[in-house]
């Protein structure tokens, strides 16, 4: 889902930063996988051609830049993008900003021209800028450990003068002083993060920057967040279809009933509001349409029961919230409504959660509504006394773009087959029919 790039001069610590970030994402993220790669690709013909061109030192900066751009375009479209669409995070040691510096600044081609040569490349979601003193970098480049890590270290100009120029180039490009006039200017850059003191301090600074990025929940630059989420929902629901026990358990013996989604949402909001008044907020969202409540309710409805790791996997990157905050929200929801149960039994050291059938029904509705959740919050703030029966009609009048409508329709088709879209039926009509139809909710 996210492309995170590591940039900096030779010997600055990009390799170490890449390992730190991958370990952090594997430990604390909710991505389907964490994939580490690098550019140029040393074992791919296009990458080798770019490396050899630099080593030969007989080609123009423009020729070199074109070779790097070809390698990057092929790498991005055929290797990186499929992984992003599956919900993975890709960490790349060097990417577009290396070309902007090495060929654009050091080679004298100009950052704007290099940017245009790479106009078809993916746009990094986050660029982590690693920096160190050029004299320290030269010692690292010359050391046996760094040189042994790559037989091609001779491709770079190992002089203090060039290293200073490279460092100046990164300051010019990543500080925004020399814009390219391309989408790469909008990449979020953190740094410079210095790597000329202790490894512990360097690790802490890298981790702090990446965690801050994840907490902000930015929209991905190269994929659609709802497409990524829908793919995960399909995967989990297909797995559930082969299980003998369906998600949701009854805490009481109650008959299955039929009710429209709007009534379920209305009653849930009332229950949540009463719970807030009774128990207090305790640093949990006061509104039921908050991102974290949707994340918890939708994820638990998919897996029925699980521990923190299983819940994190069901969230995926699109509905990710921190484990600490998730625990607070679950404890709160288990008190205010008959939705989630926090089990005293544990798997290892992790608390175990189970969702009730009432909670599963609510989570299922929220899974459909997730693409327009911000619009629901806006509608509710503008019309706090309006009936939920008219909510979707009001939101559609406010304006919902075509991709969001398609995402809502696809989710209804998947989760409520009885209201699947008929041939030629307008998207808006299907969505409103679902919202108003009496559907089976097992609680």
C-alpha angles and dihedrals in degrees: 000000000000129000109209117187130195117214135180143106125297111288093017094119104262092144092053091046090052092054092047092052094046092051091049094049093047091050102041107017132089097218123136087236142344111231124192121204139153142212136262093037106232094195097046123084093233093049092045090052091055093047093047091050090057093045093050091054092203101101129089119253088247092056091048091047091052091052092050090046092052091050091048094048093050092043093049100046099038104033112016103037097054089054093048090052090054091056098260126138116228120207111199125193099217126354139160096335091060089061091046089055104035099040100019101046109012093036092044096232093123128248094250093057093047089048091055092048087057096043092122095053126106117266114237114239091208131014116198108204113208119193140180140163110287092231090057090046091053091053091050092048090050094046119102094237096058095039092050089054090067129023088202098064087112088071090079128073103254100198129114091235093056093044090054090050091050091050091049089049092055090049089052096047103036096041089058095242091125109040120194097208089235134105089269088078089069096056111122107246125196121191161331085240106188120227103185100096131047125345089227093058091045091051092049093050093048092048093047092053095048094045090052089052092050093047090056089060095214120195110256116254099216105034139040111255094215093050089053090049093047091053090054092047090052091050094051096042090050089052091048092051089069095052124098092216115060121213116279131044129217116244087190134023101261128155122248110260139192121234135150118255092245092062091047090053092045093052092044092053090051091049092049093047092051090048092053090052092048102041104020126237099275091194094309125120116281093208124066092221094065119129095244095050091050089047093052098041095045094045096047090047088058098050100028092207135017150122129261094283094050092046090050091051092050091051092057119187094300097062099028121150127166117274092237093054091042090057091051093049093047092050089050095047092048088059102042101044144016090255112099133021122207106213121217088213112089139197103228106316096331125103115240124228132199129187124220122227088253088054092046090054092051092045091051091054090048090052088060094045097045096099091060099033093119090052090050090054090049092049092049093049091051096042107028093161099042120114116256086229089078097040101102092043089053094047092049089053089051088057133265118196123234097255091054092048090050091049092051091049094048091050092050090049090052101041101029107033091172089068095042115149115270122224110282094003113143113248092234091054094052092048094049091045090054092048093052101035124104103245131180112263114180107223 
